[in-house]
Amino acid sequence: MPLILTIGEKEKETGTLSVRTLDGKVKLGLSPADFVTPVQKHIKKRILDDIVL
């Protein structure tokens, strides 16, 4: 599922990201590692299912 990353002033100050899925779910305050690790696993294993953050 496509993901939309938001990195605004608030995220810059806290060193985090906000992630939104196309179905409207939003995760606020994720560290870059909390985002990158599951995404890398999906890429490595070629999994097309939704990524659980």
PQR file of N, CA, C, O and H, with PARSE charges and radii, in Angstrom:
ATOM      1  N   MET A   1       0.844  -1.173   0.000 -0.4000 1.5000
ATOM      2  CA  MET A   1       0.000   0.000   0.000 -0.0000 2.0000
ATOM      3  C   MET A   1       0.893   1.241   0.000  0.5500 1.7000
ATOM      4  O   MET A   1       1.864   1.291   0.755 -0.5500 1.4000
ATOM      5  N   PRO A   2       0.597   2.213  -0.804 -0.5600 1.5000
ATOM      6  CA  PRO A   2       1.384   3.450  -0.829  0.2800 2.0000
ATOM      7  C   PRO A   2       1.328   4.183   0.517  0.5500 1.7000
ATOM      8  O   PRO A   2       0.314   4.163   1.214 -0.5500 1.4000
ATOM      9  N   LEU A   3       2.419   4.813   0.851 -0.4000 1.5000
ATOM     10  CA  LEU A   3       2.532   5.581   2.088 -0.0000 2.0000
ATOM     11  C   LEU A   3       2.886   7.020   1.761  0.5500 1.7000
ATOM     12  O   LEU A   3       3.616   7.287   0.806 -0.5500 1.4000
ATOM     13  H   LEU A   3       3.243   4.830   0.284  0.4000 1.0000
ATOM     14  N   ILE A   4       2.372   7.938   2.550 -0.4000 1.5000
ATOM     15  CA  ILE A   4       2.671   9.348   2.385 -0.0000 2.0000
ATOM     16  C   ILE A   4       3.415   9.809   3.635  0.5500 1.7000
ATOM     17  O   ILE A   4       2.889   9.708   4.744 -0.5500 1.4000
ATOM     18  H   ILE A   4       1.779   7.722   3.325  0.4000 1.0000
ATOM     19  N   LEU A   5       4.624  10.310   3.464 -0.4000 1.5000
ATOM     20  CA  LEU A   5       5.422  10.808   4.588 -0.0000 2.0000
ATOM     21  C   LEU A   5       5.267  12.309   4.699  0.5500 1.7000
ATOM     22  O   LEU A   5       5.269  13.027   3.700 -0.5500 1.4000
ATOM     23  H   LEU A   5       5.052  10.392   2.564  0.4000 1.0000
ATOM     24  N   THR A   6       5.131  12.773   5.935 -0.4000 1.5000
ATOM     25  CA  THR A   6       5.071  14.202   6.186 -0.0000 2.0000
ATOM     26  C   THR A   6       6.216  14.567   7.110  0.5500 1.7000
ATOM     27  O   THR A   6       6.385  13.988   8.183 -0.5500 1.4000
ATOM     28  H   THR A   6       5.129  12.189   6.747  0.4000 1.0000
ATOM     29  N   ILE A   7       6.998  15.538   6.671 -0.4000 1.5000
ATOM     30  CA  ILE A   7       8.081  16.042   7.502 -0.0000 2.0000
ATOM     31  C   ILE A   7       7.980  17.561   7.467  0.5500 1.7000
ATOM     32  O   ILE A   7       8.490  18.215   6.558 -0.5500 1.4000
ATOM     33  H   ILE A   7       6.861  16.009   5.800  0.4000 1.0000
ATOM     34  N   GLY A   8       7.308  18.105   8.478 -0.4000 1.5000
ATOM     35  CA  GLY A   8       7.137  19.545   8.592 -0.0000 2.0000
ATOM     36  C   GLY A   8       7.992  20.097   9.716  0.5500 1.7000
ATOM     37  O   GLY A   8       8.917  19.437  10.191 -0.5500 1.4000
ATOM     38  H   GLY A   8       6.893  17.573   9.216  0.4000 1.0000
ATOM     39  N   GLU A   9       7.680  21.301  10.134 -0.4000 1.5000
ATOM     40  CA  GLU A   9       8.449  21.948  11.209 -0.0000 2.0000
ATOM     41  C   GLU A   9       8.433  21.123  12.497  0.5500 1.7000
ATOM     42  O   GLU A   9       9.469  20.935  13.135 -0.5500 1.4000
ATOM     43  H   GLU A   9       6.929  21.837   9.749  0.4000 1.0000
ATOM     44  N   LYS A  10       7.249  20.635  12.874 -0.4000 1.5000
ATOM     45  CA  LYS A  10       7.125  19.846  14.104 -0.0000 2.0000
ATOM     46  C   LYS A  10       8.003  18.590  14.040  0.5500 1.7000
ATOM     47  O   LYS A  10       8.689  18.249  15.003 -0.5500 1.4000
ATOM     48  H   LYS A  10       6.408  20.787  12.356  0.4000 1.0000
ATOM     49  N   GLU A  11       7.967  17.913  12.895 -0.4000 1.5000
ATOM     50  CA  GLU A  11       8.765  16.699  12.732 -0.0000 2.0000
ATOM     51  C   GLU A  11      10.256  17.020  12.717  0.5500 1.7000
ATOM     52  O   GLU A  11      11.064  16.265  13.257 -0.5500 1.4000
ATOM     53  H   GLU A  11       7.410  18.189  12.112  0.4000 1.0000
ATOM     54  N   LYS A  12      10.617  18.135  12.102 -0.4000 1.5000
ATOM     55  CA  LYS A  12      12.029  18.538  12.102 -0.0000 2.0000
ATOM     56  C   LYS A  12      12.521  18.779  13.520  0.5500 1.7000
ATOM     57  O   LYS A  12      13.629  18.377  13.875 -0.5500 1.4000
ATOM     58  H   LYS A  12       9.961  18.749  11.663  0.4000 1.0000
ATOM     59  N   GLU A  13      11.700  19.434  14.328 -0.4000 1.5000
ATOM     60  CA  GLU A  13      12.093  19.735  15.706 -0.0000 2.0000
ATOM     61  C   GLU A  13      12.256  18.473  16.547  0.5500 1.7000
ATOM     62  O   GLU A  13      13.153  18.389  17.385 -0.5500 1.4000
ATOM     63  H   GLU A  13      10.800  19.760  14.040  0.4000 1.0000
ATOM     64  N   THR A  14      11.379  17.488  16.318 -0.4000 1.5000
ATOM     65  CA  THR A  14      11.408  16.274  17.140 -0.0000 2.0000
ATOM     66  C   THR A  14      12.197  15.129  16.514  0.5500 1.7000
ATOM     67  O   THR A  14      12.426  14.109  17.163 -0.5500 1.4000
ATOM     68  H   THR A  14      10.650  17.556  15.637  0.4000 1.0000
ATOM     69  N   GLY A  15      12.615  15.288  15.261 -0.4000 1.5000
ATOM     70  CA  GLY A  15      13.369  14.234  14.582 -0.0000 2.0000
ATOM     71  C   GLY A  15      12.515  13.021  14.256  0.5500 1.7000
ATOM     72  O   GLY A  15      12.999  11.889  14.258 -0.5500 1.4000
ATOM     73  H   GLY A  15      12.429  16.116  14.733  0.4000 1.0000
ATOM     74  N   THR A  16      11.234  13.265  13.976 -0.4000 1.5000
ATOM     75  CA  THR A  16      10.303  12.174  13.691 -0.0000 2.0000
ATOM     76  C   THR A  16       9.647  12.360  12.330  0.5500 1.7000
ATOM     77  O   THR A  16       9.913  13.334  11.626 -0.5500 1.4000
ATOM     78  H   THR A  16      10.840  14.184  13.974  0.4000 1.0000
ATOM     79  N   LEU A  17       8.786  11.411  11.970 -0.4000 1.5000
ATOM     80  CA  LEU A  17       8.009  11.493  10.739 -0.0000 2.0000
ATOM     81  C   LEU A  17       6.550  11.199  11.049  0.5500 1.7000
ATOM     82  O   LEU A  17       6.230  10.568  12.057 -0.5500 1.4000
ATOM     83  H   LEU A  17       8.570  10.619  12.542  0.4000 1.0000
ATOM     84  N   SER A  18       5.683  11.658  10.180 -0.4000 1.5000
ATOM     85  CA  SER A  18       4.276  11.281  10.215 -0.0000 2.0000
ATOM     86  C   SER A  18       4.000  10.512   8.942  0.5500 1.7000
ATOM     87  O   SER A  18       4.423  10.915   7.859 -0.5500 1.4000
ATOM     88  H   SER A  18       5.943  12.170   9.362  0.4000 1.0000
ATOM     89  N   VAL A  19       3.287   9.399   9.073 -0.4000 1.5000
ATOM     90  CA  VAL A  19       3.024   8.528   7.936 -0.0000 2.0000
ATOM     91  C   VAL A  19       1.516   8.350   7.793  0.5500 1.7000
ATOM     92  O   VAL A  19       0.814   8.068   8.764 -0.5500 1.4000
ATOM     93  H   VAL A  19       2.944   9.071   9.954  0.4000 1.0000
ATOM     94  N   ARG A  20       1.035   8.517   6.567 -0.4000 1.5000
ATOM     95  CA  ARG A  20      -0.392   8.334   6.271 -0.0000 2.0000
ATOM     96  C   ARG A  20      -0.521   7.291   5.167  0.5500 1.7000
ATOM     97  O   ARG A  20       0.239   7.298   4.198 -0.5500 1.4000
ATOM     98  H   ARG A  20       1.605   8.746   5.779  0.4000 1.0000
ATOM     99  N   THR A  21      -1.491   6.395   5.324 -0.4000 1.5000
ATOM    100  CA  THR A  21      -1.792   5.434   4.275 -0.0000 2.0000
ATOM    101  C   THR A  21      -2.940   5.985   3.439  0.5500 1.7000
ATOM    102  O   THR A  21      -3.629   6.912   3.868 -0.5500 1.4000
ATOM    103  H   THR A  21      -2.109   6.389   6.110  0.4000 1.0000
ATOM    104  N   LEU A  22      -3.149   5.434   2.270 -0.4000 1.5000
ATOM    105  CA  LEU A  22      -4.208   5.927   1.403 -0.0000 2.0000
ATOM    106  C   LEU A  22      -5.604   5.652   1.965  0.5500 1.7000
ATOM    107  O   LEU A  22      -6.577   6.272   1.536 -0.5500 1.4000
ATOM    108  H   LEU A  22      -2.589   4.682   1.921  0.4000 1.0000
ATOM    109  N   ASP A  23      -5.706   4.723   2.926 -0.4000 1.5000
ATOM    110  CA  ASP A  23      -7.016   4.476   3.533 -0.0000 2.0000
ATOM    111  C   ASP A  23      -7.274   5.400   4.721  0.5500 1.7000
ATOM    112  O   ASP A  23      -8.270   5.239   5.427 -0.5500 1.4000
ATOM    113  H   ASP A  23      -4.916   4.219   3.274  0.4000 1.0000
ATOM    114  N   GLY A  24      -6.377   6.371   4.946 -0.4000 1.5000
ATOM    115  CA  GLY A  24      -6.603   7.410   5.951 -0.0000 2.0000
ATOM    116  C   GLY A  24      -5.994   7.169   7.316  0.5500 1.7000
ATOM    117  O   GLY A  24      -6.126   8.023   8.192 -0.5500 1.4000
ATOM    118  H   GLY A  24      -5.569   6.502   4.373  0.4000 1.0000
ATOM    119  N   LYS A  25      -5.337   6.049   7.534 -0.4000 1.5000
ATOM    120  CA  LYS A  25      -4.701   5.798   8.826 -0.0000 2.0000
ATOM    121  C   LYS A  25      -3.449   6.668   8.937  0.5500 1.7000
ATOM    122  O   LYS A  25      -2.706   6.832   7.969 -0.5500 1.4000
ATOM    123  H   LYS A  25      -5.231   5.355   6.822  0.4000 1.0000
ATOM    124  N   VAL A  26      -3.225   7.226  10.141 -0.4000 1.5000
ATOM    125  CA  VAL A  26      -2.090   8.114  10.351 -0.0000 2.0000
ATOM    126  C   VAL A  26      -1.311   7.651  11.567  0.5500 1.7000
ATOM    127  O   VAL A  26      -1.895   7.334  12.603 -0.5500 1.4000
ATOM    128  H   VAL A  26      -3.828   7.092  10.927  0.4000 1.0000
ATOM    129  N   LYS A  27       0.012   7.612  11.440 -0.4000 1.5000
ATOM    130  CA  LYS A  27       0.913   7.339  12.547 -0.0000 2.0000
ATOM    131  C   LYS A  27       1.769   8.582  12.727  0.5500 1.7000
ATOM    132  O   LYS A  27       2.488   8.985  11.812 -0.5500 1.4000
ATOM    133  H   LYS A  27       0.487   7.869  10.598  0.4000 1.0000
ATOM    134  N   LEU A  28       1.694   9.181  13.889 -0.4000 1.5000
ATOM    135  CA  LEU A  28       2.462  10.387  14.182 -0.0000 2.0000
ATOM    136  C   LEU A  28       3.660  10.050  15.055  0.5500 1.7000
ATOM    137  O   LEU A  28       3.623   9.099  15.837 -0.5500 1.4000
ATOM    138  H   LEU A  28       1.110   8.853  14.632  0.4000 1.0000
ATOM    139  N   GLY A  29       4.716  10.830  14.919 -0.4000 1.5000
ATOM    140  CA  GLY A  29       5.859  10.721  15.814 -0.0000 2.0000
ATOM    141  C   GLY A  29       6.709   9.477  15.665  0.5500 1.7000
ATOM    142  O   GLY A  29       7.322   9.029  16.634 -0.5500 1.4000
ATOM    143  H   GLY A  29       4.746  11.602  14.284  0.4000 1.0000
ATOM    144  N   LEU A  30       6.758   8.909  14.471 -0.4000 1.5000
ATOM    145  CA  LEU A  30       7.612   7.735  14.244 -0.0000 2.0000
ATOM    146  C   LEU A  30       9.061   8.161  14.083  0.5500 1.7000
ATOM    147  O   LEU A  30       9.355   9.165  13.435 -0.5500 1.4000
ATOM    148  H   LEU A  30       6.260   9.272  13.683  0.4000 1.0000
ATOM    149  N   SER A  31       9.951   7.401  14.668 -0.4000 1.5000
ATOM    150  CA  SER A  31      11.366   7.661  14.420 -0.0000 2.0000
ATOM    151  C   SER A  31      11.683   7.152  13.018  0.5500 1.7000
ATOM    152  O   SER A  31      10.991   6.271  12.508 -0.5500 1.4000
ATOM    153  H   SER A  31       9.712   6.585  15.194  0.4000 1.0000
ATOM    154  N   PRO A  32      12.713   7.694  12.396 -0.5600 1.5000
ATOM    155  CA  PRO A  32      13.084   7.190  11.067  0.2800 2.0000
ATOM    156  C   PRO A  32      13.321   5.678  11.070  0.5500 1.7000
ATOM    157  O   PRO A  32      12.939   4.999  10.117 -0.5500 1.4000
ATOM    158  N   ALA A  33      13.937   5.146  12.114 -0.4000 1.5000
ATOM    159  CA  ALA A  33      14.200   3.702  12.188 -0.0000 2.0000
ATOM    160  C   ALA A  33      12.906   2.904  12.285  0.5500 1.7000
ATOM    161  O   ALA A  33      12.800   1.828  11.697 -0.5500 1.4000
ATOM    162  H   ALA A  33      14.247   5.698  12.888  0.4000 1.0000
ATOM    163  N   ASP A  34      11.913   3.421  13.025 -0.4000 1.5000
ATOM    164  CA  ASP A  34      10.627   2.735  13.149 -0.0000 2.0000
ATOM    165  C   ASP A  34       9.886   2.683  11.815  0.5500 1.7000
ATOM    166  O   ASP A  34       9.041   1.811  11.611 -0.5500 1.4000
ATOM    167  H   ASP A  34      12.000   4.296  13.502  0.4000 1.0000
ATOM    168  N   PHE A  35      10.187   3.586  10.928 -0.4000 1.5000
ATOM    169  CA  PHE A  35       9.592   3.568   9.596 -0.0000 2.0000
ATOM    170  C   PHE A  35      10.411   2.708   8.639  0.5500 1.7000
ATOM    171  O   PHE A  35       9.860   1.863   7.934 -0.5500 1.4000
ATOM    172  H   PHE A  35      10.874   4.294  11.094  0.4000 1.0000
ATOM    173  N   VAL A  36      11.705   2.919   8.613 -0.4000 1.5000
ATOM    174  CA  VAL A  36      12.568   2.278   7.618 -0.0000 2.0000
ATOM    175  C   VAL A  36      12.663   0.765   7.820  0.5500 1.7000
ATOM    176  O   VAL A  36      12.654   0.020   6.840 -0.5500 1.4000
ATOM    177  H   VAL A  36      12.153   3.606   9.185  0.4000 1.0000
ATOM    178  N   THR A  37      12.753   0.296   9.056 -0.4000 1.5000
ATOM    179  CA  THR A  37      12.950  -1.124   9.316 -0.0000 2.0000
ATOM    180  C   THR A  37      11.842  -1.997   8.719  0.5500 1.7000
ATOM    181  O   THR A  37      12.155  -2.928   7.976 -0.5500 1.4000
ATOM    182  H   THR A  37      12.760   0.901   9.852  0.4000 1.0000
ATOM    183  N   PRO A  38      10.551  -1.738   9.012 -0.5600 1.5000
ATOM    184  CA  PRO A  38       9.525  -2.589   8.391  0.2800 2.0000
ATOM    185  C   PRO A  38       9.436  -2.430   6.869  0.5500 1.7000
ATOM    186  O   PRO A  38       9.123  -3.389   6.164 -0.5500 1.4000
ATOM    187  N   VAL A  39       9.703  -1.245   6.371 -0.4000 1.5000
ATOM    188  CA  VAL A  39       9.668  -1.033   4.918 -0.0000 2.0000
ATOM    189  C   VAL A  39      10.778  -1.852   4.254  0.5500 1.7000
ATOM    190  O   VAL A  39      10.548  -2.491   3.227 -0.5500 1.4000
ATOM    191  H   VAL A  39       9.957  -0.465   6.944  0.4000 1.0000
ATOM    192  N   GLN A  40      11.969  -1.834   4.832 -0.4000 1.5000
ATOM    193  CA  GLN A  40      13.077  -2.612   4.277 -0.0000 2.0000
ATOM    194  C   GLN A  40      12.772  -4.106   4.287  0.5500 1.7000
ATOM    195  O   GLN A  40      13.109  -4.812   3.336 -0.5500 1.4000
ATOM    196  H   GLN A  40      12.156  -1.315   5.666  0.4000 1.0000
ATOM    197  N   LYS A  41      12.136  -4.596   5.356 -0.4000 1.5000
ATOM    198  CA  LYS A  41      11.779  -6.017   5.423 -0.0000 2.0000
ATOM    199  C   LYS A  41      10.811  -6.380   4.303  0.5500 1.7000
ATOM    200  O   LYS A  41      10.955  -7.427   3.671 -0.5500 1.4000
ATOM    201  H   LYS A  41      11.862  -4.023   6.129  0.4000 1.0000
ATOM    202  N   HIS A  42       9.824  -5.517   4.055 -0.4000 1.5000
ATOM    203  CA  HIS A  42       8.871  -5.774   2.977 -0.0000 2.0000
ATOM    204  C   HIS A  42       9.571  -5.776   1.620  0.5500 1.7000
ATOM    205  O   HIS A  42       9.273  -6.614   0.769 -0.5500 1.4000
ATOM    206  H   HIS A  42       9.707  -4.667   4.569  0.4000 1.0000
ATOM    207  N   ILE A  43      10.480  -4.862   1.419 -0.4000 1.5000
ATOM    208  CA  ILE A  43      11.204  -4.795   0.149 -0.0000 2.0000
ATOM    209  C   ILE A  43      12.072  -6.039  -0.022  0.5500 1.7000
ATOM    210  O   ILE A  43      12.072  -6.658  -1.086 -0.5500 1.4000
ATOM    211  H   ILE A  43      10.722  -4.181   2.110  0.4000 1.0000
ATOM    212  N   LYS A  44      12.803  -6.397   1.013 -0.4000 1.5000
ATOM    213  CA  LYS A  44      13.723  -7.531   0.939 -0.0000 2.0000
ATOM    214  C   LYS A  44      12.982  -8.834   0.651  0.5500 1.7000
ATOM    215  O   LYS A  44      13.444  -9.660  -0.137 -0.5500 1.4000
ATOM    216  H   LYS A  44      12.804  -5.894   1.877  0.4000 1.0000
ATOM    217  N   LYS A  45      11.819  -9.011   1.304 -0.4000 1.5000
ATOM    218  CA  LYS A  45      11.048 -10.242   1.136 -0.0000 2.0000
ATOM    219  C   LYS A  45      10.020 -10.139   0.009  0.5500 1.7000
ATOM    220  O   LYS A  45       9.293 -11.093  -0.269 -0.5500 1.4000
ATOM    221  H   LYS A  45      11.444  -8.341   1.944  0.4000 1.0000
ATOM    222  N   ARG A  46       9.967  -8.965  -0.639 -0.4000 1.5000
ATOM    223  CA  ARG A  46       9.027  -8.719  -1.736 -0.0000 2.0000
ATOM    224  C   ARG A  46       7.581  -8.970  -1.314  0.5500 1.7000
ATOM    225  O   ARG A  46       6.802  -9.594  -2.034 -0.5500 1.4000
ATOM    226  H   ARG A  46      10.557  -8.190  -0.413  0.4000 1.0000
ATOM    227  N   ILE A  47       7.251  -8.469  -0.134 -0.4000 1.5000
ATOM    228  CA  ILE A  47       5.903  -8.602   0.413 -0.0000 2.0000
ATOM    229  C   ILE A  47       5.060  -7.437  -0.064  0.5500 1.7000
ATOM    230  O   ILE A  47       5.489  -6.286   0.013 -0.5500 1.4000
ATOM    231  H   ILE A  47       7.885  -7.962   0.451  0.4000 1.0000
ATOM    232  N   LEU A  48       3.866  -7.723  -0.556 -0.4000 1.5000
ATOM    233  CA  LEU A  48       2.979  -6.679  -1.041 -0.0000 2.0000
ATOM    234  C   LEU A  48       1.878  -6.331  -0.062  0.5500 1.7000
ATOM    235  O   LEU A  48       1.114  -5.397  -0.305 -0.5500 1.4000
ATOM    236  H   LEU A  48       3.517  -8.658  -0.620  0.4000 1.0000
ATOM    237  N   ASP A  49       1.777  -7.057   1.037 -0.4000 1.5000
ATOM    238  CA  ASP A  49       0.746  -6.768   2.050 -0.0000 2.0000
ATOM    239  C   ASP A  49       1.035  -5.428   2.715  0.5500 1.7000
ATOM    240  O   ASP A  49       2.122  -4.865   2.585 -0.5500 1.4000
ATOM    241  H   ASP A  49       2.398  -7.816   1.235  0.4000 1.0000
ATOM    242  N   ASP A  50       0.027  -4.936   3.432 -0.4000 1.5000
ATOM    243  CA  ASP A  50       0.175  -3.670   4.158 -0.0000 2.0000
ATOM    244  C   ASP A  50       1.332  -3.742   5.150  0.5500 1.7000
ATOM    245  O   ASP A  50       1.583  -4.781   5.761 -0.5500 1.4000
ATOM    246  H   ASP A  50      -0.856  -5.393   3.538  0.4000 1.0000
ATOM    247  N   ILE A  51       2.017  -2.638   5.293 -0.4000 1.5000
ATOM    248  CA  ILE A  51       3.109  -2.529   6.256 -0.0000 2.0000
ATOM    249  C   ILE A  51       2.515  -2.089   7.586  0.5500 1.7000
ATOM    250  O   ILE A  51       1.779  -1.104   7.655 -0.5500 1.4000
ATOM    251  H   ILE A  51       1.813  -1.794   4.796  0.4000 1.0000
ATOM    252  N   VAL A  52       2.843  -2.833   8.646 -0.4000 1.5000
ATOM    253  CA  VAL A  52       2.388  -2.462   9.982 -0.0000 2.0000
ATOM    254  C   VAL A  52       3.497  -1.680  10.653  0.5500 1.7000
ATOM    255  O   VAL A  52       4.591  -2.190  10.897 -0.5500 1.4000
ATOM    256  H   VAL A  52       3.441  -3.632   8.590  0.4000 1.0000
ATOM    257  N   LEU A  53       3.183  -0.415  10.947 -0.4000 1.5000
ATOM    258  CA  LEU A  53       4.165   0.464  11.574 -0.0000 2.0000
ATOM    259  C   LEU A  53       3.914   0.565  13.056  0.5500 1.7000
ATOM    260  O   LEU A  53       4.643   1.265  13.760 -0.5500 1.4000
ATOM    261  H   LEU A  53       2.294   0.000  10.748  0.4000 1.0000
TER
END
